[in-house]
Amino acid sequence: MTALVSVTRTAQFNAAHRLYVPEWSDEQNRLIFGLCANPSFHGHNYDLHVTVTGPIDPVTGYVMDLKILKEILELEVMDRYDHRNLNLDTEDFKTLNPTVENICVVIWNRVKNRLPDNYKLSVKLYETPRNYAEYHGQ
């Protein structure tokens, strides 16, 4: 039986967003999303944890070279979202409400598309030190 091991790479990015449903009134958006519905937007210092699970390569001793995972995160997350307004500056959230849950799923899909199929992937995204979403691809 092959041992499966998980390795994790962390990254941080800063982004602004606004949570709202365009079809709703400002009052209804404020009722549901509170301060996060501010028409002038607000920002977070996001803390990202990306975990890849797979077998250990018998030659390298790696599950995955973490330099490669770092490059994937730079390309798929940092270059797209860091110091951006998610609602206005990114295609991913032009029509998708940029909740921490939705951002987490979008990042999972972007990273998963760059990994071999035999790897399992988990993405945990902290919006604040007390609030986070985690997605495993289910």
Secondary structure, DSSP 8 states (H G I E B T S, - for coil): ---EEEEEEEEEEEEEE----TTS-HHHHHHHHGGGG-TT-EEEEEEEEEEEEEE--TTT--SS-HHHHHHHHIIIIIHHHTTEEHHHH-STTSSS---HHHHHHHHHHHHHTTS-TT-EEEEEEEEETTEEEEE---
